[in-house]
Amino acid sequence: MSIIVVCPKCLKSFKVSDQFAGRSGPCPGCEHTLQVPSKSEEVEVHAPEAFAGGGRSTTGKLITKPVARTDAKMRPVVAAAIVAAVLVVLALTWLGGRAGLFQSTIATSLGLLLISPPLVIAAYNVLHNDELEPYFGVALYIRSAICALAYMALWGVFLVLASRGVITGDMWNWIMVAPPFFLIGGLMAQATLDFEFGDGIFHYSFYLLATLLLRWVAGMTWIWDVT
């Protein structure tokens, strides 16, 4: 074993055998007399595993309490509950459409108001970045409600434009009109749920496809045919 010694005068570093620990001797660079550190003064570098639990003392006790990271992975029970809820919503939507409950704008808006927040939360659980701490509880509900209202507002703008003939079924018209909706939807998901912009667009697309599916299940007219 060797000991690293640094001369306090010329700042030259060199190694000496550990048999000279605690002795004095001249620096090979400037001949300045210096003291060789003893073995007890050496710095012990611990392996990273020693601090895996937040750092441990010489007795093995934790010095600091590590911060536990919340696992945002989808649990099987949660996934099963989501699937069951989707089937129930589809069944109720189909029955309501056959009973004529969605013939008025008010009924349709109420139905969209009820289903939008759960859709936003479900999509958030699927698309959330596992490297980030997820939102839970009240924070998640508030942010999801704001995002859901923004998505509903985009539906309102779409229907107003369609009723005035701005939006038609022509392909060229969709190419011009659709991008701003996806852009705004992605930005709202990014602002409320801390998504990356690309993930935000996927989140809005999930919501849009789900609501279009529910509209079709309810037996309603095609989206640009609002008259």
WORAGI-V444230 format. One record per residue. N is the residue number from 0. RES is the residue in one small letter. SS is DSSP state (@ for helix, = for strand, . for the rest). OMEGA is omega in degrees with one decimal (999 if undefined). NEAR is the number of other ideal C-beta (glycine too) atoms within 8 Angstrom. Layout:
((N,RES,SS,OMEGA,NEAR) (N,RES,SS,OMEGA,NEAR))
//
This chain:
((0,m,.,179.3,4) (1,s,=,-179.7,7) (2,i,=,177.4,14) (3,i,=,-179.3,7) (4,v,=,176.9,11) (5,v,=,179.5,7) (6,c,.,-179.4,14) (7,p,.,-177.1,6) (8,k,.,-178.6,8) (9,c,.,177.7,8) (10,l,.,175.7,7) (11,k,.,178.8,10) (12,s,=,179.5,7) (13,f,=,-178.8,9) (14,k,=,174.5,6) (15,v,=,179.2,10) (16,s,=,-178.3,7) (17,d,@,176.9,9) (18,q,@,177.3,4) (19,f,@,-178.6,10) (20,a,.,178.3,10) (21,g,.,-179.6,7) (22,r,.,176.8,7) (23,s,=,179.2,6) (24,g,=,-178.8,9) (25,p,=,175.2,7) (26,c,.,179.7,13) (27,p,.,-178.7,5) (28,g,.,-175.4,8) (29,c,.,179.5,8) (30,e,.,177.8,6) (31,h,.,-179.7,10) (32,t,=,-178.1,7) (33,l,=,-177.9,12) (34,q,=,175.8,6) (35,v,.,-179.6,13) (36,p,.,174.5,10) (37,s,.,-178.5,7) (38,k,@,-178.8,8) (39,s,@,-179.1,4) (40,e,@,-179.4,5) (41,e,.,178.1,7) (42,v,.,179.1,3) (43,e,.,179.5,4) (44,v,.,-178.0,4) (45,h,.,176.0,6) (46,a,.,-179.5,5) (47,p,@,-178.3,6) (48,e,@,-178.5,5) (49,a,@,-178.1,8) (50,f,@,-178.7,9) (51,a,.,179.7,5) (52,g,.,178.4,7) (53,g,.,179.7,9) (54,g,.,-178.0,8) (55,r,=,177.7,10) (56,s,.,179.8,6) (57,t,.,177.9,3) (58,t,.,179.0,4) (59,g,.,-179.3,5) (60,k,.,178.7,6) (61,l,=,176.3,9) (62,i,.,177.3,7) (63,t,.,179.7,6) (64,k,.,-178.5,5) (65,p,.,177.8,7) (66,v,.,-178.5,4) (67,a,.,178.7,4) (68,r,.,-179.1,5) (69,t,.,179.2,7) (70,d,.,-177.0,4) (71,a,.,-179.9,8) (72,k,.,178.8,5) (73,m,.,178.9,7) (74,r,.,-178.9,6) (75,p,@,-179.7,6) (76,v,@,179.4,6) (77,v,@,178.8,9) (78,a,@,178.8,9) (79,a,@,178.7,8) (80,a,@,179.2,8) (81,i,@,179.1,10) (82,v,@,179.0,8) (83,a,@,179.5,8) (84,a,@,178.7,9) (85,v,@,179.4,8) (86,l,@,178.8,8) (87,v,@,179.9,8) (88,v,@,178.0,10) (89,l,@,179.8,11) (90,a,@,179.7,8) (91,l,@,178.2,8) (92,t,@,178.9,12) (93,w,@,179.2,10) (94,l,@,178.7,8) (95,g,@,177.6,11) (96,g,@,179.0,13) (97,r,@,178.7,7) (98,a,.,177.6,6) (99,g,.,-177.2,6) (100,l,.,-174.4,8) (101,f,.,179.8,12) (102,q,.,179.8,5) (103,s,.,179.2,6) (104,t,@,-179.0,5) (105,i,@,-180.0,6) (106,a,@,178.6,10) (107,t,@,179.8,10) (108,s,@,177.8,9) (109,l,@,177.7,8) (110,g,@,177.7,13) (111,l,@,178.4,11) (112,l,@,-179.3,8) (113,l,@,-172.3,6) (114,i,@,-173.8,12) (115,s,@,179.9,14) (116,p,@,176.9,10) (117,p,@,177.6,8) (118,l,@,179.7,13) (119,v,@,180.0,15) (120,i,@,-179.8,11) (121,a,@,178.9,9) (122,a,@,177.7,11) (123,y,@,179.9,13) (124,n,@,-179.1,11) (125,v,@,-172.0,8) (126,l,@,-176.7,11) (127,h,.,178.1,10) (128,n,.,-176.8,8) (129,d,.,-179.8,6) (130,e,.,-179.2,3) (131,l,.,176.5,8) (132,e,.,-175.6,4) (133,p,.,173.9,8) (134,y,.,178.3,9) (135,f,.,170.5,6) (136,g,@,-174.3,6) (137,v,@,-179.5,5) (138,a,@,179.3,8) (139,l,@,-177.7,12) (140,y,@,-179.8,10) (141,i,@,-179.7,8) (142,r,@,178.7,11) (143,s,@,178.8,14) (144,a,@,178.5,9) (145,i,@,178.8,9) (146,c,@,180.0,13) (147,a,@,178.3,12) (148,l,@,177.7,9) (149,a,@,177.7,12) (150,y,@,177.5,15) (151,m,@,177.8,12) (152,a,@,176.5,8) (153,l,@,174.7,11) (154,w,@,178.8,10) (155,g,@,178.1,8) (156,v,@,180.0,9) (157,f,@,-177.5,11) (158,l,@,176.9,9) (159,v,@,179.1,8) (160,l,@,-180.0,10) (161,a,@,-179.6,13) (162,s,@,179.9,8) (163,r,.,176.0,6) (164,g,.,179.3,6) (165,v,.,179.5,6) (166,i,.,179.8,9) (167,t,.,179.2,6) (168,g,.,-178.8,5) (169,d,.,-178.5,6) (170,m,@,-178.7,5) (171,w,@,179.7,6) (172,n,@,178.4,10) (173,w,@,-179.9,8) (174,i,@,-179.1,8) (175,m,@,-171.0,7) (176,v,@,-172.4,11) (177,a,@,-176.0,8) (178,p,@,179.0,8) (179,p,@,178.6,7) (180,f,@,178.6,11) (181,f,@,178.5,11) (182,l,@,-179.7,8) (183,i,@,178.6,10) (184,g,@,177.6,18) (185,g,@,178.7,15) (186,l,@,179.0,10) (187,m,@,176.9,13) (188,a,@,178.8,15) (189,q,@,-176.7,12) (190,a,@,-174.4,5) (191,t,@,-173.0,11) (192,l,@,176.3,14) (193,d,.,174.5,6) (194,f,.,161.6,12) (195,e,.,-174.1,7) (196,f,@,178.9,9) (197,g,@,176.8,7) (198,d,@,177.6,11) (199,g,@,177.1,16) (200,i,@,176.4,12) (201,f,@,179.5,9) (202,h,@,178.6,17) (203,y,@,179.0,14) (204,s,@,176.5,10) (205,f,@,179.3,12) (206,y,@,-178.1,14) (207,l,@,-179.8,10) (208,l,@,180.0,8) (209,a,@,-179.6,10) (210,t,@,175.2,13) (211,l,@,177.0,9) (212,l,@,178.6,9) (213,l,@,177.4,13) (214,r,@,179.0,9) (215,w,@,178.8,8) (216,v,@,-179.7,10) (217,a,.,178.3,11) (218,g,.,-179.3,7) (219,m,.,-178.6,8) (220,t,.,-179.9,5) (221,w,.,-165.1,5) (222,i,.,179.1,9) (223,w,.,179.2,8) (224,d,.,-176.6,7) (225,v,.,-178.6,8) (226,t,.,999,3))
//
